[in-house]
Amino acid sequence: MKIVTRYILREHLGPLVFALSALTSLMLLNFVAKRFGDLVGKGLPWSVIAEFMLLSVPFTVAMTLPMAVLVATLHAFSRLASENEITAFKASGVSMQQLVRPVILASVVLTFFMIWFNDQVLPRANHRLATLQSDISRVKPTLALQEQVINEVVPRQLFLRAGRIESLTNQMRDITIYDLGDASRRRTIVADSGVLAFTATGEDLLLTLHAGSTTEIATAEPERLQRSFFREDVFKVRGVAVRLDRNEDRTVYKSDREMSVCELQSRVFQASSERNLAWARLHLAQGDSAKSTRPPWEPGGAGAIYCRVTTYVLSLLMPKEAQAATVARPVPAERASSSQEAPSQEAPSQEAPSQEALPQSGDDFLTAGMRLELDIAQHAIDQYRVEIEKKFAIATACIVFVLLGAPIALRFPRGGVGLTIGVSLSVFGIYYVGLLGGEALADRALLDPSIAMWATNILLGLVGVVLTVRLGSEGSTSRGSETAEWWRRSMERFRRRKPA
């Protein structure tokens, strides 16, 4: 069986690499194309553009690796079945479950790899990409002047027109500059020729003008005009181009997609503490002291289990100094904050104002504010939990797609490339529509995040398990499939029962 296992896995390796490369390239090109306008025309070095594309790869791979697993499974088993290798295995006493088992085990390994990838590599890459995009957005486009056109050098402040521009020497002829930067005056500069250059820093523009004049008109006294002539004048425009500032030391806000699982779980605990305090204040204000001490229960989910296991493993492998530097759950801090509010929960008569002390006209306003605080905290909990569960759900899709792909390919041995493409697109559509729909329902507090993110995995996984278990009783041959045989037998029974 070791030879068979290696052979089956080797048949999947080529299609997996090809599908992963093709799908990643397509999605990466689509992602870069949407942001192409933010990259070009700013004089960015090729290293920055290459870094932008490299940091975009992890997000793409997180989505395309499960898809590539399904494509590889369908293609490999479909090819084995179409070339009668499956028949040879069955004649040798090898069951279909034995052929599928190494692929399932390999998908489990890929799932653990994807969990680590989604937890460690993906958030860091997303954070660096967001930081790089923020740095690029502050870079002004590189100055590009056109002949016989009024060019906007500084937005709404400085305009330049040149009759002739030599692109190699930056020599200009018939120059007119309109300076509107000073609101108290308007200045127009006319020159016969000039030279365009940048300073050493590349941020300021230097215009060396020859044989020209400057005309100024004060906005307060439009009837007065001042004109001066020059043989040579240097006109400096500051801040025309801004270099890319890569300051790695500054603190940048992290979104939920830029945080690891334990960081997200820490935010969940923090938001739960705030939600519980808002719950207590709301019910104390309503006079229900008993209910104020019983906030809604919040399940830990996969993130809490993962962080406990990770913390335990790190405690065995790392020294205490290194453990202190890792991300820990802020349970003690939250318990401390909760304990600070404990007196108000245990003795509401001392801390909470009575109904007579509250002005009746402001009761509704106070209650509405507390309900809003409670809803905001609950929305934050749902948002973080959705991101946690999604990391695990997408990783587990590798197993689900193997359980679906192998039985489908073996039941339709003559499907070929059409089967691979058709089934892949159908499963991808169902899976990702279910994932996005569940995320939307969870964000709106219509469904628990765990159920919303895992529902599609569970449904497709159950279908895959049923199909995989029934592989030993399929009626597939080189001529058709079990479905076709079942349909033929049903039609024959119907014809026999049909009265003459």
C-alpha positions in Angstrom: 0.0 0.0 0.0 3.0 2.4 0.4 3.6 2.2 -3.3 -0.1 2.8 -4.1 -0.1 5.7 -1.6 2.9 7.4 -3.2 1.5 6.9 -6.6 -1.9 8.4 -5.7 -0.3 11.4 -4.1 2.1 11.9 -7.0 -0.9 12.0 -9.4 -2.3 14.9 -7.3 0.9 16.9 -7.0 1.2 18.1 -10.6 -2.5 19.2 -10.9 -2.3 20.8 -7.5 0.7 22.9 -8.4 -0.7 23.9 -11.8 -4.2 24.8 -10.4 -2.6 26.8 -7.5 -0.4 28.7 -9.9 -3.1 29.4 -12.4 -5.8 30.4 -9.9 -3.3 32.5 -7.9 -2.1 34.3 -11.0 -5.6 35.1 -12.2 -6.7 36.5 -8.8 -3.5 38.3 -8.3 -3.7 40.0 -11.7 -7.3 41.0 -10.9 -6.3 42.4 -7.5 -3.3 44.4 -8.9 -5.4 45.6 -11.9 -7.9 47.2 -9.5 -5.1 49.2 -7.8 -3.0 49.8 -10.9 -3.9 53.4 -11.0 -2.5 53.9 -7.5 0.9 52.6 -8.5 1.7 54.1 -11.9 2.6 57.7 -12.5 4.2 58.2 -9.1 7.8 57.4 -9.9 7.9 54.4 -7.6 10.9 52.1 -7.9 10.5 48.6 -9.2 11.4 47.2 -5.8 8.3 48.8 -4.3 6.0 47.5 -7.0 7.5 44.0 -6.6 7.0 44.2 -2.8 3.3 45.3 -3.4 2.7 42.2 -5.6 4.6 39.9 -3.2 2.5 41.0 -0.2 -0.7 40.5 -2.3 0.2 36.8 -2.8 -0.7 35.5 0.8 -4.3 36.8 0.6 -4.7 35.2 -2.8 -3.2 31.9 -1.8 -5.5 31.7 1.3 -8.4 31.7 -1.1 -7.0 29.6 -4.0 -5.3 26.7 -2.2 -8.7 25.0 -1.2 -9.9 25.6 -4.8 -6.7 24.1 -6.2 -7.2 21.0 -3.9 -10.6 20.4 -5.4 -9.4 20.8 -9.0 -6.4 18.5 -8.4 -8.7 15.8 -6.7 -11.2 15.9 -9.6 -8.6 15.8 -12.3 -6.4 13.0 -10.7 -9.2 10.6 -9.9 -11.0 11.3 -13.2 -7.9 10.5 -15.1 -7.3 7.3 -13.1 -10.9 6.2 -13.8 -10.9 7.1 -17.5 -7.7 5.1 -18.1 -9.1 2.0 -16.2 -6.5 2.2 -13.5 -9.4 2.2 -10.9 -10.6 -1.0 -12.4 -7.1 -2.5 -12.1 -7.0 -1.5 -8.4 -10.4 -3.0 -7.7 -9.4 -6.2 -9.5 -6.3 -6.3 -7.2 -8.5 -6.1 -4.1 -7.9 -2.4 -3.3 -11.1 -0.6 -2.2 -12.0 2.9 -3.2 -11.8 4.1 0.4 -8.1 2.9 0.5 -7.4 5.0 -2.6 -9.1 8.1 -1.2 -7.6 7.7 2.3 -4.1 9.1 1.5 -5.6 12.1 -0.2 -7.8 12.8 2.8 -4.8 12.5 5.1 -2.8 14.9 2.9 -5.7 17.3 3.0 -5.6 17.2 6.8 -1.9 18.1 6.7 -2.8 21.0 4.3 -5.5 22.1 6.7 -3.1 22.4 9.6 -0.7 24.3 7.3 -3.5 26.6 6.2 -4.5 27.3 9.9 -0.9 28.3 10.6 -0.7 30.3 7.4 -4.0 32.1 8.1 -3.0 32.8 11.6 0.6 34.0 11.2 1.6 34.7 7.6 -1.7 36.2 6.2 -2.3 38.9 9.0 1.3 40.1 8.9 1.3 40.3 5.1 -2.1 42.1 5.1 -0.8 44.6 7.7 2.4 45.3 5.7 0.4 45.6 2.5 -2.0 48.1 4.2 0.9 50.1 5.5 2.6 50.1 2.1 -0.7 51.3 0.4 -1.0 54.1 3.0 2.6 55.2 2.2 2.0 55.0 -1.5 -1.2 57.0 -1.2 0.8 60.0 0.2 3.1 60.1 -2.8 2.1 62.7 -5.4 2.2 61.7 -9.0 5.4 62.4 -10.9 5.2 65.7 -12.8 4.4 65.2 -16.5 4.2 68.3 -18.7 2.6 68.5 -22.1 3.2 71.0 -24.9 0.6 73.6 -25.8 -1.5 72.7 -22.8 -2.0 74.5 -19.5 -0.5 72.0 -17.0 -1.6 72.0 -13.4 1.7 71.9 -11.5 0.2 72.6 -8.0 -3.5 71.9 -7.7 -5.5 75.2 -8.0 -2.3 77.2 -7.3 0.2 77.0 -10.1 -0.3 76.4 -13.8 2.3 76.3 -16.6 2.1 76.4 -20.3 5.0 75.7 -22.7 5.0 76.0 -26.4 7.9 73.5 -26.8 9.4 71.0 -24.4 12.5 68.9 -25.2 12.0 65.6 -23.3 15.7 64.7 -23.3 17.2 68.1 -22.2 14.1 69.5 -20.3 14.5 72.7 -22.4 11.3 74.7 -22.7 10.3 77.5 -25.1 7.5 80.2 -25.0 6.8 79.7 -21.3 3.8 81.2 -19.4 3.3 80.6 -15.6 0.1 81.5 -13.8 0.7 81.8 -10.0 -2.5 81.8 -7.9 -0.9 80.6 -4.7 -1.2 84.0 -2.9 -4.8 85.1 -2.5 -3.7 88.8 -2.1 -2.2 89.0 -5.6 -2.1 87.3 -9.0 1.1 86.8 -10.8 1.9 86.0 -14.4 5.4 85.1 -15.6 6.3 85.1 -19.3 9.7 83.8 -20.5 11.3 83.1 -23.8 13.0 79.9 -22.7 13.8 77.9 -19.6 15.1 74.7 -18.1 13.1 72.3 -16.0 14.9 70.4 -13.1 14.3 68.8 -9.7 16.3 69.4 -6.5 18.6 66.7 -5.1 15.8 65.4 -2.9 13.4 65.1 -5.8 10.7 67.0 -3.9 11.0 70.5 -5.3 10.9 71.8 -8.9 13.3 74.4 -10.2 12.5 76.5 -13.2 15.4 78.5 -14.6 13.8 81.2 -16.8 15.5 83.4 -19.4 14.5 86.7 -21.1 11.1 87.3 -19.5 8.9 89.4 -17.4 6.7 89.2 -14.3 3.3 90.9 -14.0 1.6 91.2 -10.6 -1.9 92.5 -9.8 -3.1 93.1 -6.2 -6.6 91.7 -5.7 -7.4 94.6 -3.4 -6.3 97.2 -6.0 -7.0 95.7 -9.4 -6.4 99.1 -11.1 -2.7 98.9 -10.1 -0.3 96.8 -12.1 3.4 96.1 -11.4 5.6 94.7 -14.1 9.3 93.7 -13.9 11.8 92.3 -16.5 14.6 89.8 -16.0 17.3 88.2 -18.0 17.5 85.1 -15.8 15.3 84.1 -12.9 15.0 80.9 -10.8 11.5 79.9 -9.9 11.2 77.3 -7.2 8.0 75.2 -6.7 8.0 73.3 -3.4 6.5 69.9 -2.8 5.8 69.0 -6.4 6.8 65.4 -5.8 6.9 63.6 -2.4 9.2 60.6 -1.9 8.0 57.3 -0.6 8.4 57.5 3.2 8.8 54.0 4.6 8.6 54.6 8.3 8.3 51.2 9.9 8.4 52.5 13.5 5.2 54.4 13.5 2.1 52.8 15.0 -0.5 51.9 12.4 -4.1 50.8 13.1 -4.8 47.1 12.5 -8.0 46.0 11.0 -9.6 42.6 11.8 -7.9 41.0 8.8 -4.5 42.2 10.0 -4.6 40.4 13.3 -3.8 36.9 14.4 -6.3 34.5 15.9 -5.1 35.2 19.5 -5.1 39.0 18.9 -8.7 38.7 17.6 -9.6 36.5 20.5 -8.2 39.2 22.9 -10.4 41.8 21.2 -13.4 39.4 21.7 -12.7 39.2 25.4 -12.3 43.0 25.7 -15.5 43.6 23.8 -17.3 41.0 25.9 -16.2 42.8 29.0 -17.5 46.1 27.7 -20.7 44.4 26.6 -21.2 42.9 30.1 -20.7 46.3 31.7 -23.2 48.0 29.3 -25.7 45.1 30.0 -25.3 45.7 33.8 -25.8 49.5 33.5 -28.8 49.1 31.3 -30.7 46.7 33.5 -29.7 48.6 36.7 -31.1 51.7 35.1 -34.3 49.8 34.4 -34.5 48.6 38.0 -33.8 44.9 37.2 -30.9 44.2 39.5 -31.2 40.4 39.2 -30.9 40.4 35.4 -28.0 42.9 35.5 -25.7 40.2 37.0 -26.6 37.6 34.3 -25.1 38.9 31.0 -25.6 36.9 27.8 -23.3 33.9 27.5 -20.7 34.2 24.8 -19.3 30.9 23.4 -15.5 30.7 23.1 -15.5 29.1 19.6 -12.5 27.7 17.7 -10.4 30.8 18.5 -10.5 30.2 22.3 -9.6 26.5 21.9 -6.8 27.4 19.5 -5.3 30.0 21.8 -5.4 27.7 24.8 -3.6 24.9 22.8 -1.1 27.4 21.4 -0.4 28.8 24.9 0.1 25.3 26.3 2.4 24.2 23.5 4.5 27.4 23.9 4.7 26.9 27.6 6.3 23.5 26.9 8.7 24.7 24.1 9.6 28.2 25.1 11.2 29.7 28.2 9.2 32.0 30.4 10.9 35.1 29.1 9.8 34.3 25.6 6.3 33.4 26.7 5.9 36.9 28.2 6.5 38.4 24.8 3.8 36.3 23.1 0.2 37.5 22.7 -1.7 36.4 25.8 -5.4 36.6 26.6 -6.1 39.7 28.6 -8.4 37.8 31.0 -6.8 39.2 34.2 -7.1 42.8 33.0 -10.7 42.2 32.1 -11.5 40.5 35.3 -9.9 43.4 37.1 -12.1 45.9 35.2 -15.1 43.7 35.9 -14.2 43.6 39.6 -14.1 47.4 39.6 -17.7 47.4 38.6 -18.7 44.5 40.9 -19.8 46.7 43.8 -22.4 48.3 41.5 -23.7 44.9 40.5 -23.7 43.4 44.0 -25.2 46.5 45.7 -27.2 48.3 43.0 -29.1 50.3 45.7 -25.8 52.1 46.6 -24.4 52.8 43.1 -27.4 53.0 40.8 -29.7 56.0 41.1 -33.3 55.3 42.0 -36.1 55.8 39.6 -37.3 58.8 41.5 -33.8 60.4 41.3 -33.8 60.1 37.5 -35.6 62.8 35.6 -38.5 61.2 33.9 -38.0 63.3 30.8 -34.5 61.8 30.3 -35.2 58.1 31.0 -35.8 57.2 27.3 -32.7 59.1 26.2 -30.5 57.4 28.9 -31.9 54.0 28.0 -31.3 54.5 24.3 -27.7 55.5 24.9 -27.1 52.4 27.0 -28.7 50.2 24.4 -26.6 51.8 21.7 -23.4 51.1 23.7 -24.6 47.5 24.2 -25.2 47.0 20.4 -21.8 48.5 19.5 -20.0 46.1 21.9 -22.0 43.1 20.6 -21.3 44.1 17.0 -17.6 44.2 17.7 -17.8 40.8 19.3 -19.6 39.4 16.2 -17.2 41.0 13.8 -14.1 39.6 15.5 -15.6 36.2 15.9 -16.5 36.1 12.2 -12.9 36.7 11.2 -11.7 34.0 13.6 -14.1 31.4 12.5 -13.5 32.3 8.8 -9.8 31.5 9.2 -10.5 28.0 10.4 -13.5 27.4 8.0 -11.5 28.3 4.9 -8.6 26.0 6.0 -11.0 23.1 6.7 -12.4 23.5 3.2 -9.4 21.5 1.9 -10.8 18.4 3.6 -14.3 19.1 2.5 -13.3 19.5 -1.2 -11.4 16.2 -1.1 -14.5 14.4 0.3 -16.6 15.9 -2.5 -14.2 15.7 -5.4 -13.0 12.1 -5.2 -16.5 10.4 -5.2 -17.7 12.7 -8.0 -14.7 12.0 -10.2 -15.0 8.2 -9.6 -18.7 8.2 -10.3 -18.3 10.0 -13.6 -15.1 8.4 -15.1 -15.6 9.8 -18.6 -16.1 13.4 -17.4 -12.6 14.6 -18.2 -11.8 18.3 -18.2 -15.4 19.3 -18.6 -16.3 17.6 -15.3 -13.3 19.2 -13.6 -14.2 22.7 -14.7 -18.0 22.3 -14.2 -17.9 20.7 -10.8 -15.2 23.1 -9.6 -17.1 26.2 -10.6 -20.3 24.9 -9.1 -18.7 23.9 -5.8 -16.7 27.2 -5.6 -19.9 29.2 -6.3 -21.9 27.4 -3.6 -19.1 27.5 -1.0 -18.1 31.1 -1.3 -21.7 32.4 -1.7 -22.5 30.5 1.5 -19.4 31.9 3.2 -20.2 35.5 2.2 -23.8 35.1 3.0 -23.0 33.7 6.4 -20.6 36.6 7.1 -23.3 39.1 6.2 -25.8 37.4 8.5 -23.4 37.3 11.3 -22.4 40.9 11.0 -26.0 41.9 11.2 -26.5 39.8 14.3 -29.0 37.5 12.6 -26.9 34.3 13.0 -24.2 33.2 15.4 -20.8 33.6 13.8 -19.8 30.0 14.4 -22.9 28.7 12.7 -22.7 31.3 9.9 -19.1 30.4 9.1 -19.3 26.7 9.5 -22.7 25.9 8.0 -21.4 25.6 4.4 -18.5 23.4 5.5 -20.8 21.1 7.5 -23.4 20.8 4.7 -20.9 20.1 1.9 -18.8 17.9 4.3 -21.8 15.7 5.1 -22.6 15.2 1.4 -18.9 14.4 0.8 -18.8 11.9 3.7 -22.0 10.1 2.4 -20.5 9.9 -1.1 -17.2 8.7 0.2 -18.7 5.9 2.3 -20.8 4.7 -0.6 -17.8 4.4 -2.9 -17.7 0.7 -2.4 -21.2 0.2 -3.7 -21.1 2.3 -6.8 -22.1 1.0 -10.2 -19.8 3.0 -12.3 -18.1 1.5 -15.3 -16.4 2.8 -18.3 -19.7 3.2 -20.0 -21.6 5.3 -17.5 -22.2 6.0 -13.9 -24.5 4.8 -11.0 -26.9 7.7 -11.7 -27.3 6.6 -15.3 -27.8 3.0 -14.3 -30.4 4.0 -11.7 -32.2 6.1 -14.3 -32.2 3.3 -16.8 -33.6 0.7 -14.3 -36.3 3.2 -13.2 -37.4 3.8 -16.8 -37.5 0.0 -17.5 -39.7 -0.5 -14.4 -42.0 2.3 -15.5 -42.4 0.8 -19.0 -43.2 -2.7 -17.5 -45.9 -1.2 -15.3 -47.4 1.0 -18.0 -50.6 -0.7 -19.2 -50.7 -1.7 -22.9 
